[in-house]
Every structure is written in structure tokens, then in C-alpha cells.
Amino acid sequence: MTKQKRVMAIHDISCIGRCSLTVALPIISAAGFDCGVLPTAVLSTHTGGFTGYTYRDLTSDMQPTMDHWQSLGIKFDAMYSGFLGSIDQIDIVIGLFDNFKEQDCFVLVDPVMADNGKLYAVYTTEMVKGMARLCASADIIVPNLTEAAFLIGEQYVGDKYDESYIHDLLIRLTKLGPGQIVLTGVSYEPGQLGAACYDNLTGKFGYYALEQIDGYFHGTGDVFGSALLCALLRGANLEEATRLAVCYTHKCIILTLDADTERRYGVRFEKALPDLINMLDEIEQ
């Protein structure tokens, strides 16, 4: 029997509003992997579209949790980090990668810190530099266009770019350290939206997009990153994994629109899980 692969997901928990761990854990588990978690914070709701939410910082619990894992000899096939709420958490996660990464383990970092040209309110210049150091410890990073600009210290270009600019940006992001980049929120033609990727080992670029759906949908970045991770663990190459993640995220958005679900509660990724499993099974055929 094939050994079940184990993933460590390092995100916050929003008790209401599908994002972060409440997205990553069920998607990775449904794909057939043993998903452990390292919670960074607990919130009563996520911060987009809700007010008056509670926030419990779990920074002080992170290192003792990791120390216990080390005492047990726990090993991971992949480690996956998302939103981190402080420079201390960034440094702790860098330590996690340093201590637990082995030859067959890959690290995926979603540098969640900005969107639409602006940093999130809790992020500082020091934390941006810290996130760049975290990306240096990763094998794969999944920034959006805003995060990519902050990581390399450039001005955000908005929608004023072409394929040549994106290719150059992808190459420059590998200079931070990761060998593979997936850049989300990329569009080469009106009405289309998807993701571009680059593998520094092969020199190959990829791009896949579907019909753009207007509006903002909470949690889609976590849906995308989790699906991408699952595809890579199933043996997909970077282009295949990017295509699958775009398709699954798009399906989740369509189902949310069809059900007229209030968007601040996140996308209906649960109903699309059978589609994800079918796509993952096709990779292995």
C-alpha cells in the first residue's frame, strides 16, 4: 500500500468565513493527504466584509508545538504557509522550514500580504522584507501581482502589462530563491483571468485562464493554493497544477454565483470537491 503523504498547513483559523485553514484543511484532506495544521491565530470571522471580529494571536504556541513534533520525529512531504500576522511568526515559520525540510519535502509559500496595489493594514515594511526571506526558503511561491511587486521592491503596474512583462517578473521572482513561481490574477486579454507560471529548472513558462467573473470572492487565493499543492503532490508538473487550480477555483466561484451565496462567507468549494478529485485522479492515469 502506498504511504499516505503528510502536509503541514500554516494559516490562521477564521471560525466563520471560508478561508485559510477552514479551506486548506478540508481540500487537502479530501484529496487524500494527511493534513496537519499550525494555527497562527483564531478569529471569530475573517476580516473581509465583517466588523467587530475577535482576534487571538497564537504566536506563543507555535514554537512549543514545533518542538513537540521534533521530539516525535514527525516528517512532512510538503509544508504550506499563508497569512502570517507578525514578523515573529515569519521568523518562526522560517525556522520550521529549516528544521523539517528534507530531500523529498517541498515548501509552498503563499505570501499573503497585499492586493489591488496596497499592503494589508497589519503589514509593515519590515514584514515585507521578512516575507521575502520566507520566500527564499520556499520551493514554490504563489503571489498575486501586488505581492510580487512588493517582494521585488517595484511599483505595482495594475493592468498595464503584457506577456513579456509577466515573463520577466516571473524570472525576477526566482532570484529571491524559489525555483518555481505561480503568479495569480493574470490576464492577457479582456474577459479572461487566470495564472502564469515559470519553472526555473526547465525554463518553461505556462499560462491558463478562464472567463473572468466580476467582483471579489473571499478565500479564492486559499482555494487556489490548496488545489495547486494537491496537484503537485499527485505528481502534476507546474503547468498542469496551475491549470487544475484555475479550473477548480473557477468552478467554486460559479457554484457560489449559482447559489446566490453571500460572498463574504467565501466560495462554495465543498460542492466542487468531487470535480477536484476527478481532476486529480486524471493526473495519475
Buried (B, 14 or more C-beta within 10 A) or exposed (E): EEEEBBBBBBBBBBEBBBBBBBBBBBBBBBBBBBBBBBBBBBBBBBBBBBEEBEEEBBBEEBBEBBEEBEEEEEEBBBBBBBBBBBBBBBBBBBBBBEEBBEEEBBBBBBBBBBBEEEBEEEBEEEBBBBBBBBBBBBBBBBBBBBBBBBBBEEEBBEEEBEEEEBBEBBBBBBEBBBBBBBBBBBBBEEEBBBBBBBBBEEEEBBBBBBEBEEEEBBBBBBBBBBBBBBBBBBEBBBBBBBBBBBBBBBBBBBBBBEEEBEBBBBBBBBBBBEBBBEBBEEBEE
